[in-house]
Amino acid sequence: MSKVKEYINETVTEMVHRVTWPTWKELQSNTIIVVIASVLISLIIFGMDFSFGIAGDDQSFWRGIIGFVYKLDLN
C-alpha cells in the first residue's frame, strides 16, 4: 500500500511542479488551429467522396464522376 501512496505523491509532484502547462492564450490559439485543420480535412474528404463516390442505386441524383462515366454509353 505504501508503494501506491508513493506513486500518487510522485504523480502529483510531477504534474504540479515539473510539467510546463500552456498559457490560456497558447491554448486558445492551438485550439483554433486544430479546429480549422479539422474542418479543412473534412471538406477535402467530403469533396473527394462527392466527386468520386458511386451510389448503390440507380435512382440517386448524384453518383459522382465515376458514376457519370459508367453511365456513358460509348458504343
HUWO-V906362 format. One record per residue. N is the residue number from 0. NEAR is the number of other C-alpha atoms within 8 Angstrom. D_LAST is the distance of its C-alpha to the last C-alpha in Angstrom with 1 decimal. Layout:
N,NEAR,D_LAST / N,NEAR,D_LAST
//
This chain:
0,4,80.9 / 1,5,82.3 / 2,6,79.2 / 3,7,77.0 / 4,8,79.4 / 5,8,79.4 / 6,8,75.6 / 7,8,75.4 / 8,8,78.0 / 9,8,76.2 / 10,8,72.9 / 11,8,74.6 / 12,9,76.3 / 13,9,73.1 / 14,8,71.2 / 15,7,74.0 / 16,6,75.5 / 17,7,73.1 / 18,7,69.6 / 19,4,68.6 / 20,4,67.0 / 21,6,64.8 / 22,6,66.4 / 23,6,65.1 / 24,6,63.6 / 25,8,61.8 / 26,9,60.5 / 27,8,59.2 / 28,8,57.4 / 29,8,55.8 / 30,8,54.7 / 31,8,53.0 / 32,8,51.2 / 33,8,49.9 / 34,8,48.8 / 35,8,46.9 / 36,8,45.2 / 37,8,44.2 / 38,8,42.7 / 39,8,40.8 / 40,8,39.4 / 41,8,38.4 / 42,8,36.6 / 43,8,34.7 / 44,8,33.7 / 45,8,32.8 / 46,8,30.6 / 47,9,28.8 / 48,9,28.4 / 49,9,27.2 / 50,9,24.7 / 51,11,23.3 / 52,12,24.1 / 53,8,21.8 / 54,10,23.4 / 55,4,23.8 / 56,5,23.0 / 57,5,20.2 / 58,4,23.0 / 59,7,24.0 / 60,4,23.9 / 61,5,23.0 / 62,13,21.1 / 63,13,21.5 / 64,9,19.3 / 65,11,17.7 / 66,12,17.1 / 67,9,15.5 / 68,7,13.1 / 69,7,12.4 / 70,6,11.7 / 71,6,9.0 / 72,5,5.6 / 73,3,3.8 / 74,2,0.0
//
